[in-house]
Amino acid sequence: MRKKHRQLFIMFTGLLFVCLLLLLTASPAIAAIGVIEARRRCLIGQK
């Protein structure tokens, strides 16, 4: 029982780490898309 609990904990920690890593790699991409969208809207607004 104890070993199974530890295995679950390691799995959960690994999953959390992967989620954090994905968030860190996705954040700049999301920010870049946001900036591009904002610039596009500004250009459309100027016309």
KAFENZI-V888420 format. One record per helix or strand of 3 or more residues. SS is the DSSP state (H for helix, E for strand). FROM is the first residue (numbers start at 1). TO is the last residue. If there is no record, write none. Layout:
[[SS FROM TO] [SS FROM TO]]
This chain:
[[H 2 46]]
